[in-house]
Amino acid sequence: AWYARFFDALRELEARGTKVYPSAAFKQLVSSKADYLLLLERTGLPVCPTRLLGQAALTEPATSSATDGIAGGSRADPVAL
């Protein structure tokens, strides 16, 4: 919850004309390793093999469906490991 308020505050500063560097949007993007890896992969940059797991996969017993998806695989709420 505090994380969302942090990025909201940065966006509010930007809206008031305060220079925020790097931008609030960039800081929010790179704060999620999973989102950042997916962006790098979409732009064609090489990334090390990384499994992206959904939150449920972290609390449920391991199954083949819980471990599918190397960077670029799509699962809800990805967490990079």
Backbone as numpy.savetxt, mean C-alpha at the origin, in Angstrom:
# Nx Ny Nz CAx CAy CAz Cx Cy Cz
-6.49 4.44 12.77 -7.31 5.64 12.77 -6.44 6.89 12.77
-5.38 6.93 13.57 -4.53 8.12 13.58 -3.87 8.33 12.24
-3.60 7.23 11.53 -2.95 7.32 10.22 -3.82 8.10 9.24
-5.11 7.80 9.22 -6.03 8.51 8.32 -6.07 10.00 8.68
-6.10 10.30 9.97 -6.12 11.72 10.39 -4.82 12.43 10.00
-3.71 11.72 10.06 -2.43 12.29 9.66 -2.46 12.73 8.20
-2.92 11.84 7.32 -2.95 12.17 5.90 -4.01 13.23 5.60
-5.12 13.20 6.33 -6.13 14.26 6.19 -5.53 15.62 6.56
-4.74 15.65 7.63 -4.12 16.91 8.06 -3.13 17.42 7.02
-2.36 16.51 6.43 -1.43 16.93 5.38 -2.17 17.48 4.17
-3.27 16.82 3.77 -4.07 17.31 2.64 -4.69 18.67 2.96
-5.11 18.85 4.21 -5.67 20.14 4.63 -4.61 21.24 4.52
-3.39 20.95 4.96 -2.31 21.92 4.82 -2.08 22.28 3.36
-2.07 21.27 2.50 -1.90 21.53 1.07 -3.03 22.40 0.53
-4.26 22.11 0.95 -5.42 22.89 0.49 -5.31 24.35 0.92
-4.65 24.60 2.04 -4.46 25.97 2.53 -3.29 26.68 1.85
-2.59 25.93 0.98 -1.48 26.53 0.25 -0.11 26.27 0.84
-0.05 25.48 1.91 1.23 25.15 2.52 1.93 24.09 1.67
3.20 24.30 1.38 3.97 23.31 0.63 4.25 22.11 1.53
3.88 20.95 1.07 4.16 19.69 1.78 5.01 18.87 0.82
6.23 18.56 1.24 7.12 17.80 0.37 7.72 16.63 1.11
7.65 15.44 0.54 6.83 15.09 -0.62 5.35 15.27 -0.32
4.56 15.22 -1.36 3.13 15.49 -1.22 2.44 14.48 -0.31
1.30 14.88 0.21 0.51 13.99 1.07 0.13 12.72 0.31
-0.23 12.86 -0.95 -0.62 11.69 -1.75 0.56 10.72 -1.89
1.75 11.26 -2.14 2.92 10.40 -2.28 3.26 9.72 -0.95
3.21 10.48 0.13 3.49 9.89 1.44 2.51 8.77 1.77
1.24 8.98 1.41 0.25 7.94 1.68 0.52 6.71 0.82
0.91 6.92 -0.44 1.21 5.79 -1.32 2.37 4.97 -0.79
3.47 5.61 -0.45 4.65 4.84 -0.03 4.53 4.32 1.40
3.54 4.77 2.15 3.36 4.24 3.50 2.81 2.82 3.47
2.24 2.44 2.33 1.75 1.06 2.16 2.72 0.34 1.23
3.49 -0.56 1.77 4.46 -1.29 0.97 3.77 -2.04 -0.17
2.62 -2.61 0.10 1.90 -3.37 -0.93 1.49 -2.45 -2.08
0.89 -1.31 -1.78 0.48 -0.38 -2.83 1.68 0.11 -3.62
2.77 0.40 -2.92 3.98 0.89 -3.58 4.56 -0.17 -4.51
4.62 -1.43 -4.08 5.13 -2.50 -4.93 4.25 -2.68 -6.16
2.93 -2.60 -5.99 2.03 -2.73 -7.13 2.24 -1.59 -8.12
2.45 -0.38 -7.63 2.71 0.76 -8.51 4.00 0.55 -9.30
5.06 0.12 -8.62 6.32 -0.13 -9.30 6.16 -1.19 -10.38
5.42 -2.25 -10.05 5.21 -3.32 -11.02 4.40 -2.84 -12.22
3.34 -2.05 -11.96 2.51 -1.53 -13.07 3.30 -0.62 -14.00
4.31 0.08 -13.48 5.11 0.96 -14.32 6.24 0.22 -15.01
6.32 -1.10 -14.80 7.31 -1.91 -15.49 8.65 -2.01 -14.80
8.76 -1.49 -13.60 10.02 -1.59 -12.88 10.14 -2.95 -12.20
11.33 -3.49 -12.13 11.48 -4.79 -11.50 11.27 -4.69 -9.98
10.61 -5.68 -9.44 10.41 -5.77 -8.00 10.80 -7.17 -7.56
11.29 -7.29 -6.34 11.63 -8.61 -5.85 10.33 -9.39 -5.61
10.38 -10.70 -5.77 9.16 -11.50 -5.56 8.61 -11.28 -4.15
7.36 -10.88 -4.07 6.72 -10.58 -2.79 5.30 -11.11 -2.84
4.90 -11.79 -1.81 3.50 -12.25 -1.73 2.68 -11.19 -1.04
1.54 -10.86 -1.64 0.60 -9.92 -1.04 -0.56 -10.71 -0.49
-0.75 -10.63 0.79 -1.81 -11.38 1.46 -2.88 -10.44 1.96
-4.13 -10.87 1.87 -5.21 -10.10 2.45 -5.21 -10.26 3.96
-5.87 -9.37 4.66 -5.93 -9.45 6.13 -6.43 -10.81 6.60
-7.43 -11.37 5.92 -7.98 -12.65 6.34 -6.93 -13.75 6.25
-6.06 -13.67 5.26 -5.03 -14.69 5.08 -4.03 -14.68 6.23
-3.94 -13.59 6.93 -3.01 -13.50 8.05 -3.57 -14.12 9.32
-4.87 -14.31 9.37 -5.49 -14.84 10.58 -6.08 -16.23 10.38
-6.20 -16.67 9.13 -6.75 -17.99 8.83 -5.60 -18.97 8.62
-5.87 -20.26 8.78 -4.83 -21.26 8.48 -4.40 -21.13 7.02
-3.13 -21.37 6.76 -2.59 -21.25 5.40 -3.27 -22.24 4.46
-3.70 -21.75 3.33 -4.24 -22.57 2.25 -3.62 -22.09 0.97
-3.77 -22.84 -0.10 -3.18 -22.40 -1.36 -3.76 -21.09 -1.83
-5.05 -20.82 -1.59 -5.65 -19.57 -2.02 -5.18 -18.40 -1.17
-4.78 -18.66 0.06 -4.33 -17.58 0.93 -2.92 -17.13 0.57
-2.18 -17.97 -0.15 -0.80 -17.61 -0.45 -0.60 -17.32 -1.93
-1.68 -17.25 -2.72 -1.49 -16.93 -4.13 -1.26 -15.44 -4.31
-0.68 -15.09 -5.42 -0.50 -13.69 -5.73 0.86 -13.14 -5.38
1.75 -13.21 -6.31 3.00 -12.49 -6.18 2.65 -11.04 -6.47
3.53 -10.09 -6.18 3.22 -8.67 -6.39 2.49 -8.52 -7.70
1.34 -7.92 -7.67 0.51 -7.78 -8.84 -0.75 -8.60 -8.71
-0.72 -9.63 -7.86 -1.95 -10.37 -7.59 -2.90 -9.47 -6.83
-4.17 -9.62 -7.04 -5.08 -8.69 -6.36 -5.86 -9.42 -5.29
-5.75 -8.95 -4.06 -6.54 -9.45 -2.94 -6.94 -8.24 -2.14
-8.06 -8.33 -1.47 -8.54 -7.21 -0.65 -7.57 -6.93 0.48
-7.39 -5.66 0.80 -6.53 -5.22 1.89 -5.17 -5.92 1.87
-4.37 -5.71 0.82 -3.10 -6.43 0.75 -2.11 -5.96 1.81
-1.32 -6.90 2.28 -0.25 -6.62 3.21 0.99 -7.26 2.62
2.03 -6.49 2.40 3.26 -7.04 1.84 4.08 -7.67 2.95
4.58 -8.85 2.67 5.43 -9.55 3.62 6.82 -9.68 3.06
